[in-house]
Amino acid sequence: MAAQGKLIGKMVIGQSGGPTVVINQSLVGAVLAARKQPGITGILGARHGIAGIMKEDFIDLTTQSVEQLELVATTPAAALGSVRLKPGKAECEKVFEVFRKNDVRYFFYIGGNDSAETAHIIAEMAKEANYDFCTVHIPKTIDNDLKVTDHCPGFASAARFVALAFMGDDRDNRALQGIKVNVVMGRSAGFLTAASALARQAEGDGPHLIYLPERVFNVEKFKQDVRETMAKYGRCVIAASEGISDKDGNPISTSGERDSHGNIQLSGSGALGDTLAALVKEAFPGQKVRVRADTFGYLQRSFPTIVSEIDAREAREVGAVAVNHAAGTGQPGSVAIRRLSSKPYASECFITPLSSVAKVATEMKDEYINTAGNDVTQAWIDYVAPLVGELPKMGRL
């Protein structure tokens, strides 16, 4: 029901898509904000997102202690459980049946652009059904590929993981020289792979080559890049996005499997690393070259302790802003972040229409990628460094 333009009833909150190390900050930020809203009469957490709603598999978050919630907030991955499910008409009808039955008037969905699409579908169905209801999308994705927002909660911490991993791996490669390939998450956007550049602290530090899905991956050029790097440094550390593709848009390596949103599986194996390692060996015919490959895979998403302070703070804030906006206006939308300055770093949250972020994604700007297509620019470093925070200094003899 509605009173004086504001909705009164229960809220449901769910988590969707790939987890992050700060996704629970958004959950807790939303829950604690909801407890201060008199129009929200109950707080239900949906286990495994939309799938849990359809089964009425809820956790009562109204009575959880603040101490327990704060512990959950600093714990990686989705505390409610996540899901990859694109709801059709039948699923959405079931969702509304559950919402009506439980007097749910608010729905908050934490996730990326696929989750924003789900929230948008449900918001449109509520409008068509003339059901007093508000749904707000809470942004999350380590891919950093949501439109409108300056960056996405979850990205900065994953970027910090990648930068630290490359710092350590570069020292390892310097000690036992050879060629090292590291495959980083990034289906169509190279933000996370590009963060590897933060590992560099001096001339000659790796990664020496960075390959992003925004540029066509040319096998012969790749081999030449590696040969030139080896000639210059006697070693080579490579950062490659899992989504790198050829001129026809075909992934260099994939299992071929797809999820319900149509996304092709890229991180389920070390196939791309093996493919690139084989190409490197082809670049040095008749020579014995030390080549190794690792796939960072899911470790990037939910590694404890490696958390960006800014990321944790903003993830908490977007959850609170979503609830306060919904309770105050009853209007649907998605929370986005606007950067006010980089030195010192400052930001603010605002609401953008669900349609502006639903389904569609963004990618690295041209100004962030060098002309050769095998590295990033200073403009990229200026963008990402404040989000990741200070990194440890490497000692040298």
C-alpha positions in Angstrom: 0.0 0.0 0.0 1.0 3.7 -0.3 0.6 6.5 2.2 1.4 10.1 1.4 3.2 9.0 -1.8 5.4 6.6 0.1 5.2 2.8 0.1 4.6 0.8 3.2 5.5 -2.9 3.3 8.3 -5.4 3.4 11.5 -5.3 1.4 13.3 -8.2 -0.3 17.0 -8.0 -1.0 19.0 -10.4 -3.1 22.5 -10.9 -4.6 23.1 -12.0 -8.1 26.0 -12.8 -10.5 29.7 -13.2 -9.6 30.4 -12.4 -5.9 33.0 -9.8 -4.8 34.9 -9.2 -1.7 32.7 -6.2 -0.8 29.3 -7.3 -2.0 28.2 -7.9 1.6 29.0 -4.3 2.5 26.2 -3.3 0.1 23.9 -5.9 1.7 24.6 -4.7 5.2 24.5 -1.0 4.2 21.0 -1.6 2.8 19.8 -3.6 5.8 21.0 -1.0 8.4 19.4 1.8 6.4 16.1 -0.1 6.1 15.9 -0.5 9.8 15.7 3.3 10.1 12.8 3.6 7.6 9.3 3.4 9.2 7.7 2.5 5.9 9.8 -0.7 5.6 7.9 -3.2 7.8 10.1 -6.2 7.3 13.5 -7.1 5.7 13.8 -10.4 3.9 17.0 -11.7 2.3 16.4 -14.0 -0.7 18.7 -17.0 -0.8 20.2 -17.2 -4.3 18.4 -14.2 -5.7 15.4 -14.6 -8.0 15.6 -18.4 -7.6 15.1 -18.0 -3.8 12.2 -15.6 -4.2 10.3 -18.0 -6.4 10.7 -20.7 -3.7 10.0 -18.2 -0.9 13.4 -19.1 0.5 14.0 -16.1 2.7 16.2 -15.2 5.7 14.7 -12.7 8.2 17.2 -9.9 8.3 15.1 -7.8 10.7 16.4 -9.4 13.8 20.1 -10.1 13.0 22.3 -8.4 15.5 24.4 -5.4 14.3 27.5 -7.3 15.4 26.7 -10.2 13.2 25.9 -8.0 10.3 29.2 -6.1 10.6 31.0 -9.5 10.6 29.1 -10.4 7.4 30.0 -7.1 5.9 33.7 -7.8 6.0 33.3 -11.4 4.8 33.9 -12.0 1.0 31.3 -13.4 -1.4 27.5 -13.4 -1.3 26.3 -14.1 2.2 22.8 -14.8 0.8 24.1 -16.9 -2.0 24.1 -15.8 -5.6 22.5 -17.0 -8.9 22.8 -16.7 -12.6 19.2 -16.7 -13.8 17.5 -14.6 -16.5 13.8 -14.7 -15.6 11.2 -15.1 -18.3 7.5 -14.2 -18.1 6.6 -17.3 -16.1 9.4 -16.6 -13.5 8.4 -13.0 -13.1 4.8 -13.9 -12.6 5.9 -16.2 -9.8 8.0 -13.5 -8.3 5.0 -11.2 -8.1 2.8 -13.9 -6.7 5.3 -14.2 -3.9 5.6 -10.4 -3.4 1.9 -10.0 -3.2 1.5 -12.9 -0.8 4.2 -11.4 1.5 3.2 -7.7 1.1 6.6 -6.9 -0.4 6.8 -3.3 -1.7 10.5 -2.9 -2.1 13.0 -5.0 -4.0 16.7 -4.4 -4.1 19.0 -6.5 -6.3 22.7 -6.4 -5.9 24.5 -7.3 -9.2 25.9 -6.2 -12.5 24.2 -5.3 -15.8 22.4 -8.7 -16.1 21.0 -8.1 -12.6 20.0 -4.6 -13.6 18.2 -6.1 -16.5 16.3 -8.4 -14.2 15.4 -5.5 -11.9 14.3 -3.5 -14.9 12.0 -6.3 -16.1 10.4 -6.6 -12.7 10.0 -2.9 -12.4 8.2 -2.8 -15.7 6.0 -5.7 -14.7 5.0 -3.9 -11.5 4.0 -0.9 -13.5 1.9 -3.0 -15.9 0.2 -4.8 -13.0 -0.5 -1.5 -11.3 1.2 -2.8 -8.2 2.5 -0.3 -5.7 6.2 -1.3 -5.7 9.7 0.0 -6.0 12.8 -1.8 -7.2 16.3 -0.4 -7.1 19.4 -2.0 -8.5 22.6 -1.9 -6.3 25.7 -2.0 -8.5 28.3 -4.7 -8.2 30.9 -6.2 -10.6 34.6 -6.7 -10.6 34.4 -6.3 -14.4 33.8 -2.5 -13.9 31.6 -2.5 -17.0 28.4 -0.8 -15.9 27.4 2.2 -17.8 26.9 5.7 -16.3 28.8 5.1 -13.1 32.5 6.1 -12.8 33.3 2.7 -11.4 31.6 -0.3 -9.8 31.8 -1.6 -6.2 33.9 -4.7 -6.2 36.2 -3.7 -9.0 38.8 -1.7 -6.9 39.4 -4.7 -4.5 39.7 -7.1 -7.4 42.0 -4.7 -9.1 44.1 -4.5 -5.9 44.4 -8.3 -5.9 45.5 -8.3 -9.5 48.1 -5.6 -8.9 49.5 -7.4 -5.9 49.6 -10.7 -7.6 51.6 -9.2 -10.5 53.9 -7.5 -8.1 54.8 -10.8 -6.6 54.8 -12.8 -9.8 57.1 -10.2 -11.4 59.7 -10.6 -8.7 59.4 -14.4 -9.1 60.0 -14.0 -12.8 62.9 -11.7 -12.3 64.5 -14.3 -10.0 64.0 -17.2 -12.4 63.9 -15.5 -15.8 61.6 -16.7 -18.5 58.2 -15.9 -20.0 55.1 -15.8 -17.8 51.5 -15.6 -18.9 48.8 -14.6 -16.5 45.1 -14.8 -17.6 42.9 -12.3 -15.8 39.1 -12.0 -15.7 37.4 -9.8 -18.3 34.9 -11.0 -20.8 34.4 -7.9 -23.0 36.0 -5.2 -20.8 39.7 -5.1 -19.9 39.5 -3.0 -16.7 40.7 -5.8 -14.4 43.5 -6.9 -16.7 44.6 -3.3 -17.1 45.0 -3.0 -13.3 48.0 -5.2 -13.6 50.0 -2.1 -14.7 49.8 -0.8 -11.1 52.5 -3.5 -10.3 55.2 -1.5 -12.0 57.4 0.6 -9.8 60.6 0.9 -11.9 61.8 0.6 -15.5 61.7 -3.1 -16.5 59.0 -4.2 -14.0 56.3 -6.4 -15.4 53.8 -6.8 -16.7 55.6 -5.9 -19.9 52.7 -6.7 -22.2 49.0 -6.2 -21.5 46.3 -7.6 -23.9 42.7 -6.4 -23.5 39.4 -7.6 -25.2 38.9 -4.0 -26.6 41.6 -4.7 -29.1 41.9 -7.5 -31.7 44.4 -10.1 -30.7 46.8 -10.8 -33.6 48.8 -14.0 -33.1 51.8 -12.9 -35.2 51.9 -9.5 -33.5 51.8 -11.2 -30.1 54.7 -13.4 -31.0 56.7 -10.4 -32.2 55.8 -8.4 -29.0 57.2 -11.2 -26.9 60.4 -11.5 -28.9 61.0 -7.8 -28.7 60.4 -7.8 -24.9 62.8 -10.8 -24.4 65.5 -9.0 -26.4 65.1 -5.9 -24.3 64.7 -7.4 -20.8 65.7 -11.0 -21.0 62.3 -12.0 -19.6 58.6 -11.2 -20.2 55.5 -11.1 -18.0 52.2 -11.0 -19.8 48.8 -9.9 -18.6 46.0 -11.3 -20.9 42.3 -10.8 -20.5 40.2 -14.0 -20.7 38.1 -12.3 -23.3 40.7 -11.6 -25.9 39.4 -12.3 -29.4 40.5 -12.5 -33.1 39.5 -10.1 -35.8 36.2 -12.0 -36.3 35.3 -11.6 -32.7 36.0 -15.3 -31.8 37.5 -15.8 -28.3 41.1 -17.1 -28.6 40.0 -19.9 -26.2 36.7 -21.0 -24.6 34.8 -24.1 -23.5 31.8 -23.0 -25.6 29.4 -23.3 -22.7 26.9 -20.5 -22.0 24.9 -19.4 -19.0 21.2 -18.4 -19.0 22.1 -14.8 -19.9 24.0 -16.1 -23.0 27.4 -15.4 -21.6 30.0 -17.8 -22.9 32.2 -19.5 -20.2 35.8 -18.1 -20.2 37.2 -18.7 -16.7 36.4 -22.3 -16.1 39.8 -23.7 -17.2 43.4 -22.9 -18.0 42.8 -23.4 -21.7 43.7 -19.8 -22.7 46.9 -19.8 -20.7 47.9 -23.1 -22.3 47.1 -21.7 -25.8 49.2 -18.5 -25.2 52.1 -20.5 -23.8 52.1 -22.7 -26.9 52.1 -19.6 -29.1 55.1 -18.2 -27.1 57.0 -21.4 -27.8 56.2 -21.1 -31.5 57.8 -17.6 -31.4 61.1 -19.1 -30.5 61.6 -22.1 -32.9 64.4 -24.4 -32.1 65.1 -22.6 -28.8 64.5 -23.9 -25.3 62.4 -21.2 -23.6 61.1 -21.3 -20.0 57.4 -20.6 -20.4 54.7 -20.8 -17.6 51.1 -19.8 -17.5 48.5 -19.2 -14.7 44.8 -18.4 -14.7 43.8 -16.2 -11.8 40.2 -17.3 -12.2 37.8 -17.0 -9.4 40.5 -16.1 -6.8 40.2 -12.5 -8.0 36.6 -12.1 -6.8 36.6 -13.0 -3.2 40.1 -13.0 -1.7 39.9 -11.9 2.0 42.1 -9.1 3.4 43.0 -7.7 0.0 40.4 -5.0 0.2 40.4 -1.4 -1.1 39.3 0.9 1.7 37.5 3.1 -0.9 35.8 0.1 -2.3 34.5 -1.1 1.0 33.2 2.3 1.9 31.5 2.9 -1.4 30.0 -0.6 -1.4 28.4 0.2 1.9 27.2 3.6 0.7 25.5 2.3 -2.5 23.4 -0.1 -0.4 22.3 2.6 2.0 21.6 5.1 -0.8 19.4 2.6 -2.7 17.2 2.0 0.4 16.9 5.7 1.3 16.1 6.7 -2.2 13.4 4.0 -2.5 11.8 4.7 0.9 11.9 8.5 0.2 10.6 8.6 -3.3 9.1 5.2 -4.2 10.9 5.5 -7.6 12.9 2.8 -9.3 16.4 3.3 -10.4 20.1 2.1 -10.2 22.7 3.6 -7.9 25.8 5.1 -9.6 29.0 6.7 -8.4 30.2 10.1 -9.6 33.9 11.0 -9.0 34.3 14.5 -7.7 38.1 14.5 -7.6 41.1 12.1 -7.8 43.6 14.0 -5.6 42.3 13.8 -3.0 39.8 11.2 -4.0 36.2 12.1 -3.4 32.9 10.7 -4.8 29.1 10.9 -4.4 26.2 8.5 -5.3 23.3 9.4 -7.5 20.3 7.6 -9.1 20.2 6.7 -12.8 17.3 5.1 -14.6 17.3 1.3 -14.7 17.2 1.4 -18.5 20.5 3.2 -18.6 22.4 0.2 -17.1 20.2 -2.8 -17.8 21.8 -5.5 -20.0 24.2 -3.2 -21.8 27.8 -2.8 -20.7 30.7 -0.5 -21.3 34.4 -1.1 -21.9 37.9 0.6 -21.6 38.1 4.1 -23.2 40.4 4.4 -26.1 42.5 7.0 -24.2 43.3 4.2 -21.7 45.0 1.9 -24.2 48.3 2.5 -26.0 48.4 2.8 -29.8 50.1 -0.6 -30.2 47.3 -2.3 -28.3 49.6 -4.1 -25.9 49.7 -1.8 -22.9 47.9 1.0 -21.1 48.4 4.7 -20.8 49.1 7.2 -18.0 45.5 8.3 -18.2 44.5 4.8 -17.1 46.9 4.8 -14.2 45.5 8.2 -13.1 42.0 6.7 -13.2 42.6 3.4 -11.3 45.3 4.2 -8.8 43.2 6.2 -6.4 40.6 3.4 -6.3 43.1 0.7 -5.5 44.9 2.6 -2.8 48.6 2.6 -1.7 50.5 -0.5 -2.7 53.6 -2.0 -0.9 57.1 -0.9 -2.1 59.3 -3.6 -3.5 62.9 -3.7 -2.2 65.8 -4.0 -4.6 69.5 -4.7 -4.2 
